[in-house]
Amino acid sequence: MLSRILLSVNALALFFALARSREIGEFAAKASEIAGVLEPVLLFVVVVLYAGSALLGRLAYVHGLLVVLAIVLGVTAALFPFQSLLGGSGDWRELAWSLGCAAFVTAAVAWYFHMRNRALSPAIAEARLQALQARIRPHFLFNSLNAVLSLIRKDPKRAEGALEDLAELFRTVMADNRRLIALGDELSLCRQYLNLEHLRLGERLRVDWRVDPTAEEALVPPMVLQPLVENAVYHGIEPGIAPGLIEVRIERRNDRLWLQLTNPYHPDYQHRQGNHMALANIRERLQLHFDVEASLNTRIADDRYEIGIAMPFRTSP
């Protein structure tokens, strides 16, 4: 929230400086002049809003807007006498201009947050989460059934047991997955899925789990790790002939949860579909749940494909 306020106000200031400049060479001087007046006011307002955020949160929306506007105008007026040190004239017309600009910028930023909140309303976000979740499930079904089908002819009894495990998996996957779940439950789902894949791939599939026990109570989006494990099998283990290792590292670092998954990288098989769709799906679901507090990054290092996820460590919604 604070980052968006700082960036949006400074973007408006740069646009205003550009509009008042007759030529490009004048833009830097105008931007510097505006920044000298704007930045002290902006930083002071942000500090006041942060300090009073708990009290502002108790007010009705309209009352809160009025209080914010009063804070902005009050800070602008209080710091106005110091503008003379930066070359300002200090007369009442310049004060009126500063207050008018402050009111306009406040209204613009408030409108931006209002429109953003409408776009990310609970109903819209919930519908988007359901759509993203529904898009993940068919891939899970397809790959799980393939693992069982490979056993039907050569080992019917194991195939029957695998189908029972698969039914239990689908009971979990088809549940209401709009809410955050415990990381421990997500890990159980991943292990069950890997057990099915192990029936199909045998010793070619190896998994190394390194999970911080204190991290298992963290709340995460459902199926945030399982599709990545599925992709690791599909893109990292299947194309190879020799045994392949999937490494899963999960740890808590203060108030952050870190998940890292690596698997063998086969450049010749990266045209296979599904990997980028799953990554985009998970990245968007992380954004819907945690906004900019969560991130998903990928890289290739030493013939290994690495995915890293960071999100807030939360134990209550």
C-alpha positions in Angstrom: 0.0 0.0 0.0 2.7 2.5 1.0 4.7 1.6 -2.1 1.7 2.2 -4.4 1.1 5.6 -2.7 4.7 6.7 -3.2 4.9 5.5 -6.8 1.6 6.8 -7.9 2.1 10.3 -6.4 5.6 10.6 -7.9 4.3 9.4 -11.3 1.7 12.2 -11.2 4.5 14.7 -10.3 6.6 13.6 -13.2 3.6 13.8 -15.6 2.8 17.3 -14.2 6.5 18.4 -14.7 6.4 17.1 -18.3 3.2 19.0 -19.0 4.7 22.2 -17.7 7.9 21.8 -19.7 8.1 23.5 -23.1 11.1 21.4 -24.0 12.9 18.3 -22.8 15.8 20.3 -21.4 13.4 22.1 -19.1 11.8 18.8 -17.8 14.7 18.0 -15.4 14.5 21.5 -13.8 10.7 21.3 -13.4 10.9 17.8 -11.9 13.6 18.9 -9.5 11.5 21.9 -8.5 8.4 19.9 -7.9 10.2 17.2 -6.0 11.7 19.7 -3.6 8.2 20.8 -2.6 6.5 17.4 -2.9 8.8 14.9 -1.3 8.9 16.3 2.3 5.1 16.6 2.3 4.6 13.1 0.8 7.0 11.4 3.2 5.5 13.2 6.2 2.0 12.3 5.1 3.0 8.6 4.6 4.5 8.5 8.1 1.4 10.0 9.7 -0.9 7.7 7.8 1.1 4.6 8.8 1.1 5.7 12.4 -2.6 6.3 12.4 -3.6 3.3 10.2 -5.3 1.4 13.0 -7.5 4.4 13.9 -8.3 5.1 10.3 -9.3 1.5 9.7 -12.1 1.9 12.3 -13.8 4.8 10.4 -16.4 4.5 7.7 -15.0 4.8 4.2 -16.2 8.3 3.5 -15.1 9.6 7.0 -11.7 7.9 6.5 -11.3 9.7 3.1 -12.1 13.1 4.7 -9.6 12.5 7.5 -6.9 11.6 5.0 -7.7 14.7 3.0 -7.5 16.8 6.2 -4.1 15.2 7.1 -2.7 15.9 3.6 -3.9 19.5 3.6 -2.7 20.1 7.2 0.7 18.7 6.5 1.0 20.8 3.3 0.0 24.0 5.1 2.3 23.2 8.1 5.4 22.6 5.8 4.6 25.5 3.5 6.7 28.1 5.4 9.8 26.0 4.8 9.3 26.2 1.0 10.8 29.7 1.1 14.1 28.0 1.9 13.8 26.2 -1.5 13.2 29.4 -3.4 9.4 29.8 -3.0 7.8 33.1 -2.7 5.7 32.1 0.4 2.6 34.2 -0.5 -1.0 33.1 -0.1 -1.5 32.4 -3.8 1.3 29.9 -3.8 -0.2 28.3 -0.6 -3.6 28.1 -2.4 -1.9 26.5 -5.4 -0.1 23.9 -3.1 -3.3 23.1 -1.3 -5.2 22.7 -4.6 -2.5 20.3 -6.0 -2.5 18.3 -2.7 -6.3 17.9 -2.8 -6.2 16.9 -6.5 -3.4 14.3 -5.9 -5.2 12.9 -2.9 -8.4 12.5 -4.9 -6.6 10.9 -7.8 -4.8 8.3 -5.5 -8.1 7.7 -3.6 -9.9 7.0 -6.9 -7.1 4.6 -8.0 -7.4 2.6 -4.8 -11.2 2.6 -5.0 -11.1 1.3 -8.6 -8.5 -1.3 -7.6 -10.6 -2.5 -4.7 -13.6 -2.9 -6.9 -11.6 -4.9 -9.5 -10.3 -7.1 -6.7 -13.6 -7.4 -4.8 -14.1 -10.7 -2.9 -16.7 -11.9 -5.4 -14.5 -11.3 -8.4 -11.4 -12.7 -6.7 -13.3 -15.8 -5.6 -14.6 -16.4 -9.1 -11.1 -16.0 -10.6 -9.7 -18.4 -8.0 -12.3 -21.0 -8.8 -11.6 -20.7 -12.5 -7.8 -21.0 -12.0 -8.4 -24.0 -9.7 -10.7 -25.7 -12.2 -8.0 -25.3 -14.9 -5.4 -27.1 -12.8 -7.6 -30.2 -12.0 -7.8 -31.8 -15.5 -4.0 -32.0 -15.7 -3.9 -33.7 -12.3 -6.6 -36.1 -13.4 -4.9 -37.0 -16.7 -1.5 -37.6 -15.2 -2.8 -39.6 -12.2 -4.9 -41.8 -14.4 -1.9 -42.5 -16.6 0.0 -43.7 -13.6 -2.8 -46.2 -12.8 -3.4 -47.3 -16.3 0.2 -48.4 -16.6 -0.4 -51.0 -13.9 -3.7 -52.5 -15.0 -2.2 -55.2 -17.2 1.0 -56.1 -15.4 -0.1 -55.8 -11.8 -4.0 -55.6 -11.4 -3.9 -55.8 -7.6 -1.5 -52.9 -7.3 -3.7 -51.0 -9.8 -6.7 -51.6 -7.7 -5.0 -50.2 -4.6 -3.7 -47.3 -6.7 -7.3 -46.5 -7.8 -8.4 -46.4 -4.1 -5.6 -44.0 -3.4 -6.6 -42.0 -6.5 -10.2 -41.8 -5.2 -8.9 -40.4 -1.9 -6.8 -37.9 -3.7 -9.7 -36.6 -5.8 -11.8 -36.3 -2.7 -9.2 -33.8 -1.5 -8.7 -32.1 -4.8 -12.4 -31.6 -5.5 -13.1 -30.1 -2.1 -13.8 -26.4 -1.7 -10.3 -24.9 -2.5 -11.0 -21.2 -2.3 -9.5 -20.9 1.2 -6.0 -21.2 2.3 -5.0 -24.6 3.7 -2.2 -25.9 6.0 1.1 -26.5 4.2 1.1 -30.0 5.8 -2.0 -30.9 3.9 -0.5 -29.7 0.7 2.6 -31.8 1.3 0.4 -34.9 2.0 -1.3 -34.4 -1.4 2.1 -34.1 -3.1 3.4 -37.3 -1.5 0.3 -39.2 -2.4 0.6 -38.0 -6.0 4.3 -39.0 -6.1 3.5 -42.4 -4.7 1.2 -42.9 -7.8 3.9 -41.7 -10.1 6.4 -44.0 -8.5 4.3 -47.0 -9.5 4.7 -45.9 -13.1 8.3 -44.7 -13.1 9.9 -46.9 -10.5 13.4 -46.2 -9.5 13.7 -43.4 -12.1 11.8 -41.2 -9.8 13.7 -40.0 -6.7 12.5 -37.3 -4.3 14.5 -35.5 -1.6 12.3 -33.7 1.0 13.8 -31.1 3.3 11.0 -29.5 5.2 11.2 -27.3 8.2 8.7 -28.8 10.7 7.7 -25.4 11.9 6.7 -24.4 8.4 4.0 -27.1 8.0 1.4 -25.0 10.0 1.7 -22.2 7.5 -1.4 -21.4 5.4 -0.9 -21.6 1.6 -3.1 -21.6 -1.4 -4.4 -25.1 -2.2 -2.5 -27.0 -4.9 0.3 -24.4 -4.9 3.0 -27.1 -4.8 1.4 -30.2 -6.4 1.3 -28.8 -9.9 4.9 -27.9 -9.7 5.8 -31.4 -8.5 3.7 -32.7 -11.4 5.6 -30.6 -13.9 8.9 -31.7 -12.3 7.9 -35.3 -13.1 6.6 -34.5 -16.6 9.4 -32.3 -17.7 12.3 -33.4 -15.6 11.9 -37.2 -14.9 10.0 -38.6 -17.9 12.3 -37.4 -20.7 15.4 -38.9 -19.0 16.6 -42.5 -19.0 18.7 -42.4 -15.9 17.2 -41.9 -12.4 16.2 -38.3 -11.8 16.1 -36.4 -8.5 13.4 -33.9 -7.5 14.4 -31.7 -4.5 11.9 -29.9 -2.4 13.1 -27.4 0.2 10.7 -25.6 2.5 11.7 -23.3 5.4 10.5 -20.5 7.5 12.5 -17.3 7.7 11.1 -15.0 10.3 7.7 -14.0 8.9 8.3 -15.4 5.4 7.8 -18.9 4.0 10.2 -20.1 1.3 9.5 -23.0 -1.0 12.1 -24.2 -3.5 11.7 -27.1 -6.0 14.4 -28.3 -8.4 14.4 -31.0 -11.1 16.6 -32.2 -14.0 16.5 -29.9 -17.0 16.3 -31.4 -20.5 16.5 -28.5 -23.1 15.3 -30.7 -26.0 12.0 -31.5 -24.2 11.0 -28.0 -23.2 8.5 -27.7 -26.1 6.2 -29.9 -24.2 3.0 -28.1 -23.1 1.9 -27.3 -19.6 4.8 -25.9 -17.7 4.3 -22.2 -18.3 0.5 -22.5 -17.9 0.9 -24.0 -14.4 3.5 -21.4 -13.4 1.2 -18.5 -14.6 -1.7 -20.1 -12.8 0.1 -20.4 -9.5 1.6 -16.9 -9.9 -1.8 -15.4 -10.4 -3.3 -17.3 -7.4 -0.5 -16.1 -5.2 -1.2 -12.5 -6.3 -4.9 -12.9 -5.5 -4.2 -14.3 -2.1 -1.1 -12.2 -1.1 -0.8 -9.4 -3.6 2.8 -8.2 -3.9 3.8 -9.9 -0.7 4.3 -13.2 -2.6 6.6 -14.0 -5.6 7.4 -16.9 -7.9 10.7 -17.0 -9.7 12.4 -19.6 -12.0 15.9 -20.1 -13.2 18.2 -22.7 -14.8 21.4 -23.6 -13.1 23.8 -26.6 -13.5 21.3 -28.5 -15.7 18.6 -28.1 -13.0 15.4 -26.2 -13.3 14.7 -24.3 -10.1 11.4 -22.7 -8.9 11.4 -20.5 -5.9 8.3 -19.2 -4.1 8.2 -16.7 -1.3 5.0 -15.7 0.6 4.0 -14.4 4.1 4.1 -16.9 6.9 0.5 -17.0 8.2 -1.2 -19.4 10.5 -4.6 -17.7 10.5 -6.6 -16.2 7.6 
